Amino acid sequence: MKQIDAQEKLDVAGVDPRSYSMGTLPKDESYVVEQSAGGWAVYYSERGLRTELREFLDEEAALDAFVTAVLSDPTTRINFGLPKPD
């Protein structure tokens, strides 16, 4: 998976862009995927701390884990907490 593919999956799922950082500076209280010294890092950024840090050697594996993490969290959706239409 490439970043454009990951972006498309998140867009189709209705993920709020404020809930993640991909290729940009990490936002607070968001999922992050970024290139690191040893390869790629995926984590949740909260108050400047990196929680649930996972490291990968290649971008594809990191993006797969990143998308899975973001999509498994229902609070990342734009319509989270709104009543479902009938």
C-alpha positions in Angstrom: 0.0 0.0 0.0 1.2 3.5 -0.8 0.2 6.7 0.9 -2.3 7.6 -1.8 -4.0 4.2 -1.3 -4.1 4.7 2.5 -5.6 8.2 2.0 -8.3 6.8 -0.3 -9.3 4.1 2.2 -9.5 6.6 5.0 -11.6 9.0 2.9 -14.0 6.3 1.7 -14.5 5.2 5.4 -15.4 8.8 6.4 -12.4 9.3 8.7 -12.0 12.8 10.0 -8.6 14.2 8.7 -8.0 15.7 12.1 -7.7 12.2 13.6 -4.5 11.3 11.8 -1.2 12.6 10.4 0.4 11.0 7.4 3.3 12.8 5.8 2.8 15.9 7.9 3.8 17.1 11.4 2.1 14.9 14.0 -1.1 16.4 15.4 -2.0 16.0 19.1 -4.5 13.2 19.7 -4.1 11.6 16.4 -2.8 8.4 14.7 0.6 9.0 13.0 2.7 7.2 10.4 6.0 8.7 9.7 9.5 7.8 8.4 11.9 7.2 11.2 15.7 6.5 11.4 15.1 2.7 11.2 12.3 2.7 8.7 8.7 3.7 9.6 6.9 4.4 12.9 3.1 4.1 13.6 1.8 5.4 16.9 -0.9 7.5 18.6 0.2 11.0 19.5 -1.3 12.3 22.8 0.0 15.3 24.6 3.3 15.0 23.0 3.7 11.3 23.9 4.0 8.4 21.5 1.8 5.6 22.6 1.2 2.2 21.0 4.5 2.7 19.1 5.1 0.1 16.4 8.2 0.2 14.1 8.4 -1.3 10.6 11.2 -1.7 8.1 9.1 -0.8 5.0 6.4 1.8 4.2 3.9 -0.7 3.0 3.7 -2.7 6.3 3.6 0.6 8.3 0.7 1.9 6.2 -1.2 -1.3 6.5 -0.9 -1.1 10.3 -1.7 2.6 10.3 -4.9 2.2 8.3 -6.0 -0.8 10.4 -5.4 1.2 13.6 -7.3 4.3 12.4 -10.2 2.3 11.0 -10.5 0.2 14.2 -11.2 3.3 16.2 -14.8 4.5 15.7 -14.0 7.9 17.2 -12.0 8.8 14.0 -15.2 9.0 11.9 -16.5 12.4 10.9 -20.0 11.4 12.0 -19.1 9.7 15.3 -21.7 10.3 17.9 -24.4 11.5 15.5 -27.6 9.5 15.3 -27.7 7.2 12.3 -30.2 8.3 9.6 -33.3 6.2 9.3 
